[in-house]
C-alpha cells in the first residue's frame, strides 16, 4: 500500500489538496486529511464533519495556518479546554469563538499576552478590564485603540502605560497628546515620541529638552517656534546646557 504522505508535496503552497479531498472517502480518511493540513492548514475546510472535530487534525492545521480554526467543528470552537490549549499559539482563534469564550478572562488573557491585537475580539466587558488591556498594550502598543472608551480616557491608566512604553502616546486621545505630564513621560522613555505630541507641546521648551536629552535626533520633531529660535540641534544643546544620552 502506498504511503499516503506521498500524496502531498512538502510545500505550504500545495495546490491540489482540493482535488485529493474531493471524494468523500478521502475527506473521511484521517491519514489523508492529516497530511493535507500539515501542508496547507486551510485544507481542513474539505475534511469530513467528523474529522473537523478531530483534535489532532485541527492542531496540525493550526500549526500551518492559525486561521484554519474557522473550519473546525462548532463543538471544538466551544470546547473551553481545547481553546485554552491553543489560544497562546493561535491568537486569532478569538475571532471564531462563541461570545461566551470571548468573555472568558483566562482565555482572553492568554491571547493578548501572546498578541495584544487580539483585544479586538474580546468582549466589551474585557475591553474595559484594566488588567487585560494593560497586558494587551504592553505587548502591542496599537491595541489601545480597542480598549473601552472609559479606559482610553483614564488619565492615570494612560500615564501608567506611557511609563512602560512611551510609544503608546501615538494611540492616545488627542487631549493626552497635549497633556504635558503624559508627553514628558513619553519622551523621557524615548525622545522620538515627541513626534506624537501636540503642536503646542512640540513648542514647549521643557518637553523638547526632555526629548533631546534622551535622543538628540528627536530635535527634528520640535515645533516651528523652537526651530526658529535654535537653528541647529547643536545650538539647542549648547544654549540649554544639555548632556545627551545619544
BABA-907225 format. One line per 5 residues: number of its first residue (from 1); for each residue z negated, y, x of N, C-alpha, C. Coordinates in steps of 0.02 Angstrom, whole numbers, plus 50000, padded with zeros to 5 digits. Atoms other than C-alpha are relative to their C-alpha. Example, Ala and Ser with C-alpha at 12.3 -4.5 7.8 and 13.67 -1.06 7.14 Angstrom:
<sites>
1	50000,49941,50045,49610,49775,50615,50000,50060,50045  50003,49941,49958,49643,49947,50684,49963,50055,49961
</sites>
This chain:
<sites>
1	50000,49940,50042,50000,50000,50000,50000,50062,50044  49996,49940,49959,50045,50172,50068,49937,50041,49994  50058,49955,49999,49906,50291,50118,50019,50062,49960  49982,49944,50044,49905,50422,49983,49991,50068,50033  50007,49936,49964,49852,50556,50107,50067,50021,50029
6	49935,49984,49972,50030,50545,50173,50046,50035,49949  49960,49965,50050,50094,50616,50009,50000,50076,50012  50012,49928,49994,50031,50786,50064,50001,50023,50072  50001,49972,49932,50077,50880,50223,49939,50043,50010  50060,49961,49986,49930,50963,50309,50018,50074,50006
11	49981,49929,50000,49976,51139,50258,49971,50033,49939  50027,49963,50057,49890,51268,50149,50055,50028,49957  49944,49974,50038,50064,51316,50091,50041,49944,49968  49966,50059,50030,50105,51146,50017,50034,50019,49934  49960,49977,50057,50242,51174,49889,50009,49950,49944
16	49978,50050,50048,50265,51010,49800,49944,49966,49960  50055,50033,50035,50094,50971,49727,50014,49996,49925  49985,50001,50071,50159,51014,49553,50042,49939,49982  49958,50058,50011,50291,50879,49568,49960,49936,50005  50041,50060,49988,50170,50750,49638,49953,49988,49941
21	50050,50007,50053,50045,50786,49499,50029,50008,49930  49968,49990,50066,50172,50800,49359,49990,49940,49954  50010,50059,50041,50141,50623,49299,49927,49989,49983  50069,50010,50022,49986,50576,49201,49962,49952,50046  50034,50048,49957,49949,50431,49319,49975,50035,50064
26	50020,49963,49940,49945,50547,49470,49944,50049,49985  50050,49951,50019,49843,50677,49378,49931,49968,49991  50063,50034,50011,49710,50547,49346,49982,49955,50059  50013,50040,49940,49717,50466,49520,49957,50042,50047  50047,49958,49962,49565,50531,49613,50023,50011,50072
31	49980,49993,49931,49634,50498,49787,50059,50048,50007  49942,49955,49998,49798,50586,49750,49978,50072,49988  50024,49932,50016,49712,50736,49672,49957,50028,50057  50043,49978,49945,49585,50743,49813,50042,50024,50059  49956,49979,49945,49723,50752,49943,50037,50064,49982
36	49964,49939,50021,49813,50884,49841,49955,50062,50007  50044,49941,49997,49663,51001,49827,49977,50016,50070  50017,49987,49930,49622,50980,50011,50053,50045,50033  49945,49961,49972,49791,51059,50047,50011,50065,49962  49987,49942,50042,49802,51179,49902,49950,49999,49943
41	50056,50003,50049,49644,51216,49802,50022,50007,49928  49977,49988,50069,49740,51277,49650,50033,49940,49968  49972,50062,50028,49814,51103,49630,49951,49970,49949  50049,50024,50048,49654,51071,49533,50023,50013,49928  49975,49982,50066,49743,51153,49386,50039,49943,49969
46	49956,50053,50025,49856,50999,49372,49964,49932,49996  50039,50062,50005,49717,50869,49380,49984,49985,49927  50020,50019,50068,49664,50774,49226,49934,50034,49983  50063,49970,50023,49520,50842,49122,49941,49964,50031  50054,50041,49972,49413,50700,49188,49987,50020,50073
51	50008,49984,49929,49445,50746,49371,49982,50073,50011  50022,49930,49995,49419,50932,49339,49924,50005,49993  50073,50003,50008,49241,50878,49305,49968,49963,50058  50025,50039,49942,49225,50780,49468,49976,50049,50054  50028,49952,49953,49109,50875,49585,50031,49995,50070
56	49971,50009,49934,49182,50800,49743,50068,50035,50005  49934,49970,50001,49357,50856,49696,49995,50076,49996  50007,49927,50008,49303,51030,49642,49973,50031,50065  50026,49974,49937,49203,51054,49802,50055,50004,50054  49945,50000,49951,49355,51007,49907,50050,50056,49984
61	49955,49946,50020,49463,51128,49806,49971,50067,50021  50033,49937,49982,49336,51267,49836,50001,50013,50075  49996,49991,49928,49340,51237,50023,50066,50031,50020  49933,49976,49984,49525,51275,50021,50015,50067,49966  49986,49938,50039,49526,51412,49889,49941,50012,49953
66	50061,49989,50040,49366,51485,49819,50014,50020,49928  49983,49981,50069,49457,51548,49665,50019,49941,49957  49978,50059,50038,49502,51372,49614,49947,49978,49949  50050,50018,50050,49339,51361,49515,50026,50015,49929  49973,49983,50066,49438,51439,49372,50030,49939,49966
71	49967,50059,50029,49522,51269,49349,49951,49942,49988  50050,50053,50011,49361,51166,49347,49982,49996,49926  50020,50009,50070,49294,51099,49184,49947,50051,49980  50050,49953,50025,49188,51212,49075,49930,49972,50011  50065,50032,49990,49047,51086,49093,49974,50015,50070
76	50021,49985,49932,49043,51112,49282,49983,50074,50008  50012,49927,49995,49052,51301,49262,49936,50021,49965  50064,49986,50034,48897,51290,49154,49943,49960,50030  50050,50042,49967,48805,51171,49271,49962,50043,50052  50038,49953,49957,48670,51282,49349,49989,49972,50070
81	50014,50030,49934,48626,51162,49490,50063,49998,50043  49937,50002,49963,48808,51143,49539,50019,50071,50023  49984,49930,49982,48835,51332,49536,49955,50024,50057  50045,49981,49945,48682,51357,49646,50022,49970,50066  49976,50034,49940,48758,51235,49768,50061,50035,50030
86	49937,49972,49974,48923,51328,49782,50002,50076,50005  49994,49927,50007,48884,51511,49749,49998,50037,50066  50002,49965,49936,48846,51556,49929,50062,49983,50043  49938,50017,49966,49011,51477,49981,50060,50029,49963  49947,49975,50043,49115,51542,49837,49973,50057,49958
91	50029,49943,50035,49053,51716,49791,50039,50019,49937  49960,49981,50058,49198,51741,49670,49986,49957,49939  50013,50044,50057,49134,51600,49562,49964,50036,49943  50036,49964,50053,49027,51726,49468,50046,50022,49944  49955,49973,50052,49179,51793,49377,50022,49947,49951
96	49979,50055,50044,49211,51621,49300,49942,49969,49962  50059,50031,50031,49035,51586,49240,49986,50027,49930  50022,49978,50065,48961,51597,49068,49952,50059,50009  50042,49940,49994,48866,51758,49032,49928,49984,50019  50069,50018,49985,48700,51668,49043,49989,49990,50075
101	50006,50011,49928,48731,51619,49225,50012,50064,50039  49990,49934,49968,48791,51795,49268,49936,50041,49995  50064,49966,50009,48618,51848,49212,49943,49961,50032  50049,50042,49966,48530,51717,49319,49984,50031,50068  50019,49963,49940,48433,51807,49456,50015,49961,50064
106	49991,50040,49939,48438,51664,49582,50073,49992,50018  49928,50008,49987,48625,51635,49563,50031,50065,50025  49971,49935,49980,48671,51819,49574,49974,50022,50068  50028,49981,49935,48553,51848,49720,50036,49965,50057  49965,50038,49948,48637,51710,49821,50071,50026,50008
111	49931,49976,49998,48808,51779,49777,50004,50066,50038  49995,49933,49969,48775,51960,49828,49975,50000,50072  50021,50005,49930,48686,51909,49988,50058,49976,50044  49941,50025,49964,48847,51821,50038,50056,50051,49998  49947,49949,50008,48963,51958,49972,49977,50050,49948
116	50028,49950,50045,48896,52118,49898,50044,50017,49941  49953,49983,50054,49053,52147,49795,49994,49955,49939  50010,50045,50057,49003,52000,49685,49957,50033,49946  50040,49963,50050,48888,52126,49599,50042,50019,49939  49957,49979,50055,49038,52175,49493,50000,49950,49943
121	49998,50052,50052,49024,52010,49398,49930,49984,49972  50068,50012,50025,48836,52015,49371,49991,50032,49931  50016,49972,50065,48759,52053,49203,49977,50073,50008  50024,49930,49999,48716,52233,49158,49927,50003,50020  50071,50000,49983,48533,52187,49173,49989,49995,50075
126	50010,50009,49928,48551,52130,49353,50034,50055,50041  49971,49941,49967,48662,52278,49398,49949,50057,50000  50053,49949,50005,48506,52377,49354,49937,49976,50036  50057,50029,49965,48391,52269,49461,50001,50026,50073  50002,49969,49933,48337,52361,49620,50009,49949,50056
131	49996,50050,49947,48317,52203,49723,50070,49972,50008  49931,50026,49999,48488,52134,49676,50048,50051,50029  49953,49948,49977,48579,52298,49703,49989,50017,50073  50014,49985,49930,48492,52332,49868,50031,49947,50046  49971,50053,49959,48545,52163,49936,50076,50003,49999
136	49927,49994,50004,48722,52190,49874,50025,50056,50044  49978,49941,49962,48738,52363,49952,49988,49991,50074  50013,50013,49929,48659,52308,50115,50053,49955,50031  49947,50045,49977,48795,52176,50126,50068,50034,49999  49934,49968,50010,48942,52280,50062,49988,50069,49970
141	50018,49932,50021,48923,52469,50050,50030,50020,49933  49967,49976,50061,49051,52497,49912,49976,49967,49937  50024,50033,50061,48962,52379,49794,49953,50046,49960  50041,49951,50037,48853,52529,49748,50037,50024,49938  49960,49978,50057,48996,52575,49632,49988,49958,49938
146	50011,50045,50056,48948,52426,49522,49927,50001,49976  50070,49995,50022,48763,52471,49509,49997,50038,49934  50010,49964,50063,48694,52538,49347,50000,50075,50012  50002,49927,49993,48707,52724,49314,49930,50024,50018  50069,49980,49985,48518,52733,49322,49986,49995,50074
151	50014,50008,49928,48510,52665,49499,50043,50046,50043  49958,49954,49962,48657,52768,49560,49974,50072,49998  50028,49932,50008,48560,52920,49500,49928,50004,50022  50070,50004,49978,48393,52866,49575,49997,50025,50073  50000,49970,49933,48366,52982,49725,49961,49960,50051
156	50041,50038,49953,48227,52881,49804,50035,49935,50021  49964,50061,49986,48330,52722,49792,50060,50013,50046  49942,49983,49959,48485,52805,49864,49978,50017,50071  50025,49982,49934,48383,52876,50008,49981,49937,50040  50018,50063,49967,48317,52701,50047,50062,49964,50025
161	49937,50032,49980,48494,52632,50051,50032,50036,50059  49970,49959,49948,48555,52775,50160,49965,49990,50067  50038,50010,49938,48417,52748,50287,50019,49934,50033  49979,50064,49972,48476,52570,50308,50073,50002,50023  49929,49996,49984,48662,52612,50309,50028,50066,49975
166	49977,49933,50019,48721,52792,50310,50069,50001,49967  49932,50002,50028,48898,52741,50262,49999,49996,49924  50007,50003,50073,48834,52714,50085,50013,50068,49969  49989,49932,50025,48849,52903,50068,50070,50007,49969  49931,49997,50025,49035,52878,50039,50004,49983,49927
171	49996,50025,50068,48999,52792,49874,49947,50029,49954  50052,49968,50040,48859,52904,49812,50029,50050,49951  49980,49946,50046,48869,53026,49668,50008,50064,50040  49985,49938,49964,48935,53196,49720,49937,50042,50012  50060,49959,49991,48766,53276,49695,49958,49978,50060
176	50037,50024,49941,48692,53167,49832,50039,50014,50065  49961,49979,49942,48834,53213,49949,49985,50073,50016  50020,49930,49991,48766,53389,49927,49924,50006,50005  50073,50002,49993,48584,53336,49948,49984,49998,50075  50009,49993,49928,48529,53394,50120,49957,49944,50030
181	50044,50053,49975,48391,53265,50139,50038,49935,50008  49962,50063,49999,48506,53120,50098,50056,50003,50053  49945,49994,49952,48653,53184,50201,49974,50000,50071  50030,49999,49933,48541,53217,50350,49984,49929,50023  50015,50069,49982,48482,53037,50346,50064,49961,50016
186	49936,50035,49990,48662,52977,50333,50030,50016,50068  49969,49982,49936,48722,53075,50485,49956,49982,50059  50044,50025,49946,48569,53027,50586,50013,49927,50013  49982,50071,49994,48620,52847,50552,50066,49992,50036  49934,50000,49967,48799,52882,50605,50031,50068,49987
191	49974,49932,50006,48868,53055,50640,50064,50005,49960  49936,49999,50035,49037,53009,50568,49992,50003,49924  50011,49996,50072,48959,53003,50394,50002,50072,49976  49991,49930,50019,48974,53193,50397,50064,50007,49960  49936,49998,50036,49149,53158,50331,49989,49998,49925
196	50010,50010,50072,49075,53114,50161,49953,50051,49968  50044,49948,50026,48959,53263,50145,50040,50052,49960  49967,49946,50037,48997,53408,50028,50023,50054,50048  49977,49944,49958,49090,53559,50097,49942,50046,50018  50059,49958,49989,48928,53654,50080,49960,49975,50060
201	50040,50027,49946,48835,53536,50196,50039,49990,50065  49960,50002,49939,48979,53520,50317,49997,50067,50037  50007,49934,49970,48946,53704,50348,49926,50017,50013  50072,49990,49987,48757,53682,50365,49987,49984,50074  50008,50009,49928,48715,53706,50549,49951,49944,50017
206	50050,50052,49986,48563,53591,50542,50029,49930,49989  49969,50065,50014,48661,53449,50464,50051,49982,50054  49949,50012,49949,48804,53467,50587,49968,49984,50067  50035,50015,49937,48683,53470,50733,49977,49928,50001  50023,50070,50003,48608,53305,50675,50059,49952,50008
211	49941,50043,49994,48782,53230,50658,50026,49998,50071  49972,49995,49933,48841,53290,50827,49953,49971,50053  50048,50032,49955,48681,53234,50911,50009,49925,50001  49988,50072,50005,48720,53060,50850,50065,49980,50033  49934,50014,49972,48903,53067,50899,50039,50066,50003
216	49967,49935,49992,48989,53222,50969,50068,50003,49965  49935,50002,50032,49154,53165,50893,49996,50018,49926  50009,49982,50070,49081,53199,50720,50014,50074,49988  49987,49928,50008,49112,53384,50753,50066,50012,49963  49935,49990,50034,49288,53359,50686,49992,50005,49924
221	50012,49996,50072,49211,53344,50512,49959,50060,49979  50037,49939,50016,49116,53507,50524,50042,50046,49956  49964,49955,50045,49161,53641,50396,50035,50057,50037  49960,49945,49971,49276,53788,50424,49956,50055,50030  50044,49946,49975,49133,53911,50446,49971,49982,50069
226	50027,50022,49936,49060,53808,50587,50054,50003,50053  49946,50001,49951,49227,53785,50672,50027,50070,50016  49980,49931,49987,49265,53970,50654,49953,50032,50051  50051,49972,49955,49104,54011,50745,50002,49966,50069  49998,50040,49938,49121,53872,50875,50069,49968,50005
231	49930,50023,49997,49300,53840,50928,50007,49929,50028  49997,50067,49971,49260,53681,51025,49932,49966,49993  50062,50036,50003,49130,53545,51019,49957,50015,50061  50037,49984,49939,49082,53588,51198,49960,50065,49991  50035,49937,50013,49039,53765,51144,49942,49989,49951
236	50052,50015,50050,48942,53699,50995,49940,49967,50034  50053,50035,49965,48842,53583,51108,49960,50047,50045  50032,49955,49952,48806,53717,51236,49956,50052,49965  50037,49947,50035,48753,53854,51116,49939,49973,49964  50056,50029,50038,48642,53738,51014,49956,49954,50042
241	50040,50038,49953,48573,53651,51169,49988,49928,49977  50003,50068,50027,48614,53479,51104,50010,49947,50054  49993,50058,49956,48586,53321,51203,50031,49944,49958  49964,50048,50042,48714,53199,51135,49985,49929,50021  50009,50072,49988,48698,53011,51117,50066,49969,50021
246	49934,50027,49985,48885,52981,51130,50046,50056,50022
</sites>
